[in-house]
Amino acid sequence: MPDAHPFFALPSSAQHIFIGKLVAVSGVIVVAAGTLFYWAGVLPLLLPLLAILLSIIAPFFDVPSLVKNKKLTYVSNFLLIEHTRGTVLTLHTATLFDYYFLFTADMNARERKKRALTGILDGLITLCNDQILSATPEQTVRLTTFVLNERTANKLGMREVSKDYLQTFILYYNYINLTMCQSLLNKRLSLPSVKNIKTYEGSTRLLAENKAYLMQLKTRIA
């Protein structure tokens, strides 16, 4: 676990207080909206509101829980490994949970983008230093992101692959969540295009072979 992650650096009591406040605020929103919709005669509208609210707050519950249960591992603050039973090494870039804690109000859009990209590169470099890559050199690596562009991914030996129907559905379901992520990244309201969220695949061998490029790119950006 990267020590610099503000949430995980908090004492357990402070983490629980934050989650409790999030639950309380969410409850107030639901009750207020439900009351308003009831008096307006449009109570069924509460269901899509609940779906949207759940998609927004879910990472704040899921990520700490999955980390605690060792189903997710941070290799940097902006890159996580999902531990599955499959043979694919599945990587995820930072979630809304991470953006909320890792971006400060005084950071401009350029600084935020640089921090996010540098964080992803830090994670990939950490993976290259991990013995798991040398132990399974031909293991497939899969990464879904809207931060890393195709040109950079190609230089790392990764190629864009098509998203399956389930993955596409999940992205559309979490569209408001993605909008908040991209808006925090750009420090302005930004409506993401699901088409611009790319999934790349490569091998651990190619990734390790391109470690020098990763380090060079990180130095150039920093």
Secondary structure, DSSP 4 states (H G I P E B T S, - for coil): --TT-HHHHS-HHHHHHHHHHHHHHHHHHHHHHHHHHHHHT-GGGHHHHHHHHHHHHHHHHHHHHHHHTTSEEEEETTEEEE--SSSSEEEEE--HHHHHHH--TT--HHHHHHHHHHHHHHHHHHHHHSHHHHHSTT-EEEEEESSS-HHHHHHTT-EEEPPPHHHHHHHHHTHHHHHHHHHHHHTS-----GGGSEEEEEEHHHHHHTHHHHHHHHHHH-
